[in-house]
Amino acid sequence: MTAAVESGAAVVPDTASSALRRAAAVVGSPALLYDAAAITRTVESLRADLAPVSDARLCFAVKANRFPPLLRHLAALGLGADVASEPELEAALASGLRPVHATGPALSAAALRASRDNGALPDVDSLARLRQLAAVADPPSSIGLRVRVPVSPSDAEGAGLRWSRFGVDATDPELHRLLADSGIRVVRLHAHTGELATPERVVALVRLLLNCLRVFPDVTSVNIGGGLTLLYAVRDRARRAWRETGLLLDAYRTAHGRCPELVVEPGMLVTAMAGFLSVAVTSVDRDPGGRRIVTVDASGWALLDWARPRVVGVTPDRDGLARPYDIAGASCYENDYLLRAATLPPVEEGDRLLLSSAGAYVSSMARMMHGLPLPAEWLVDGEEVTGRGGESLRVPR
């Protein structure tokens, strides 16, 4: 897949603003820089697209990026959060993101109970976890349930569909016995199907969750997760998905006199294209085949497993014939490349390169090798540049 498809370029382009370029020149290398204005534009665009759904809420998948200033910026925009571990839960609560939906195998029954006490909403993803939660002291009186659904062929690593390993069968008698015995009510339904790549898949998932309300009459919200980047490869297709979803929910409201809130949890779509990796060139060489190899001070293997960047800036930008370069990483791993065959102007040691599509699943999934430090992270908001600990720089125009 291309970077545009994977990162939802139809929502916001992967071009670095002048403010971000100025910041990249002063923060040191390597560094990850996030453009607050681009994130704001993305959120505004998504909300405009969701307008046909009368009661919709955007939550951010914190697994995509845990950088505190970025999370605080999303909280100021009114987003909630989806978390799948205790570190993600702590980061979401500390940033002010609300509401916080908590689900995932890394969250123990005790952690789910504690998440409730801290204002989060626990969504149970298995019968085993429900048994554990019902057995703790002072169990919650209400929970969300993650419903087991098929995942897409691309996520199943083969042809056809298979069932997700997460979730419960909404009609399982054992599930309903456990709920009745513990006195726990189900007030939210939650599902993930991998990539919601087409309007038909979005509508089918919403319809499935609405059908589950027959056995869970107390449900007030349905959460369809994220996985929207392929859908947003063509923005008109995404808009059609939300129009058809809105019609489906309106019809449900007319028929039943009520309708649940729709929760959507994008991660990559919100921040990927607003993030940039700034690196310094440490050497320029050629291999025996004549290929030009630029080595930089960060590792593609460590950082860019899910990212497909392109070079959007070279400093200084020299005159001369542009040529293809392979951009190699700082580790001794043979296949550590950030990018191959990137067409660049003449490049020399000490130059800085700015790479796009680094705002999601980069720092949050980073691997460490040789003890190399991870890039410093910065949120760029106009002339204000904020680091992890709240330290700030001011970048003049």
C-alpha positions, -999 to 999 in steps of 0.1 A, spaced: 0 0 0 11 36 -6 17 61 21 -13 81 9 -36 50 14 -21 39 47 -21 74 63 -53 88 49 -38 116 28 -73 124 15 -79 141 49 -46 161 53 -16 163 29 18 151 41 34 185 35 55 202 63 44 237 72 69 265 73 66 266 111 75 229 114 104 233 90 118 261 111 114 240 142 131 211 126 162 233 120 166 241 157 155 211 178 184 187 172 185 153 154 170 129 153 136 143 162 99 136 157 78 168 152 40 169 152 21 197 135 -7 208 159 -24 229 132 -25 198 108 -40 177 136 -67 203 142 -75 204 105 -78 167 104 -102 165 134 -123 193 119 -125 174 86 -135 142 103 -162 159 123 -175 176 91 -177 142 74 -195 126 104 -221 154 104 -248 131 89 -246 110 120 -266 130 145 -249 116 177 -213 107 169 -181 109 190 -145 109 180 -120 91 203 -83 88 196 -66 54 196 -38 61 221 -17 31 209 -10 52 178 9 80 197 13 85 235 32 118 234 17 139 262 16 173 245 -1 158 215 -26 140 237 -33 173 255 -39 190 222 -64 163 212 -81 167 246 -84 204 240 -102 196 207 -127 176 226 -117 140 217 -120 110 239 -96 80 240 -94 43 233 -67 26 254 -55 -10 256 -29 -10 284 -23 6 318 4 30 304 -21 41 277 -48 45 303 -25 67 325 -15 88 295 -51 94 284 -63 103 319 -34 126 326 -39 144 293 -76 151 299 -90 130 271 -126 121 279 -143 97 278 -117 70 279 -127 35 266 -105 8 280 -103 -26 264 -76 -52 256 -59 -83 269 -32 -62 286 -58 -48 310 -64 -72 339 -97 -74 357 -82 -53 385 -70 -27 360 -104 -25 344 -120 -20 378 -94 7 386 -101 23 352 -137 27 362 -127 43 395 -105 67 376 -133 78 353 -127 54 323 -152 31 307 -142 -6 309 -151 -27 279 -147 -64 285 -133 -85 256 -137 -121 268 -158 -144 290 -127 -151 310 -122 -114 318 -159 -110 326 -156 -139 352 -125 -122 367 -142 -88 368 -173 -102 384 -152 -118 411 -133 -87 422 -144 -67 452 -170 -41 443 -174 -50 406 -187 -24 383 -225 -22 380 -222 -16 342 -197 -24 315 -191 -24 278 -187 -55 258 -165 -61 229 -184 -83 204 -166 -109 184 -168 -103 147 -151 -116 115 -119 -98 105 -111 -87 69 -92 -110 46 -61 -87 47 -61 -89 85 -66 -127 84 -33 -133 66 -50 -154 40 -81 -157 18 -115 -156 32 -127 -144 67 -119 -157 101 -131 -148 136 -113 -122 156 -96 -136 188 -111 -107 207 -147 -104 219 -177 -124 231 -206 -140 213 -236 -117 220 -260 -147 222 -238 -170 243 -260 -184 272 -229 -185 295 -224 -148 289 -259 -139 298 -258 -162 329 -227 -145 341 -242 -110 336 -274 -121 354 -256 -137 384 -233 -107 389 -260 -80 383 -237 -63 357 -255 -44 330 -241 -40 295 -244 -3 284 -218 -2 255 -210 -24 226 -176 -23 210 -162 -41 179 -131 -40 156 -130 -57 122 -96 -47 110 -98 -22 82 -132 -7 75 -122 -2 39 -156 3 22 -189 20 31 -205 -14 29 -183 -27 57 -190 3 79 -228 0 75 -227 -38 80 -208 -34 113 -232 -7 126 -262 -29 116 -246 -59 134 -242 -39 166 -277 -25 164 -290 -61 161 -272 -69 193 -294 -43 211 -322 -69 210 -304 -88 238 -287 -58 254 -315 -32 258 -296 -9 281 -269 -1 255 -264 37 249 -234 37 226 -219 15 199 -182 17 191 -169 6 157 -133 12 164 -108 26 139 -92 11 108 -104 39 85 -73 47 65 -82 26 35 -117 41 36 -102 76 35 -80 69 5 -110 82 -14 -127 108 8 -160 108 -11 -162 71 -3 -158 79 34 -184 105 33 -208 81 16 -201 56 45 -212 82 71 -242 93 51 -255 57 48 -246 51 85 -266 82 95 -296 70 75 -294 36 92 -293 51 127 -321 75 119 -343 46 107 -335 28 140 -345 58 160 -378 61 141 -385 24 147 -375 22 183 -378 56 198 -341 57 208 -307 54 192 -273 48 206 -244 72 202 -218 61 175 -182 61 187 -154 61 161 -117 56 172 -92 65 145 -55 67 154 -34 67 123 -59 87 104 -57 116 130 -19 120 134 1 100 109 3 127 82 9 155 108 41 138 120 76 143 106 110 126 113 140 149 111 173 132 106 209 142 100 231 127 73 262 110 87 277 97 55 273 95 18 286 65 -1 282 43 -32 279 5 -33 297 -16 -60 267 -14 -81 268 24 -81 238 30 -59 241 61 -37 236 54 0 229 81 25 233 70 61 214 90 88 213 91 126 181 72 131 170 36 123 142 29 99 140 -7 113 135 7 148 110 34 139 92 30 106 78 -6 106 43 7 99 52 40 82 58 47 45 75 80 44 87 103 17 113 130 19 96 164 21 126 186 29 164 187 24 185 213 43 204 229 27 186 226 -7 215 227 -31 213 233 -68 223 204 -90 210 173 -107 185 153 -85 194 116 -82 180 85 -65 195 78 -30 189 49 -7 185 63 29 200 38 53 196 36 91 220 38 119 220 2 130 241 -27 118 211 -46 104 216 -51 67 181 -42 57 178 -11 79 165 15 53 142 44 59 135 48 22 149 34 -10 154 53 -44 144 87 -30 150 114 -56 171 141 -38 192 171 -48 229 167 -40 233 155 -4 264 159 19 274 149 54 257 171 80 226 178 59 192 174 74 164 154 58 127 157 68 105 126 63 67 125 63 41 101 76 57 97 111 29 108 134 14 74 142 28 40 153 64 54 152 74 64 187 47 41 202 61 11 184 98 20 184 124 -8 189 158 -2 205 190 -16 191 226 -8 201 212 13 229 206 41 204 183 67 219 149 73 204 142 106 187 132 135 209 95 145 203 81 179 198 47 194 193 48 224 169 20 249 175 28 281 155 59 296 170 56 274 202 75 241 203 68 219 233 87 188 244 77 158 265 83 173 299 66 206 290 99 223 281 93 248 253 112 266 226 102 296 206 110 295 169 110 330 154 94 336 120 
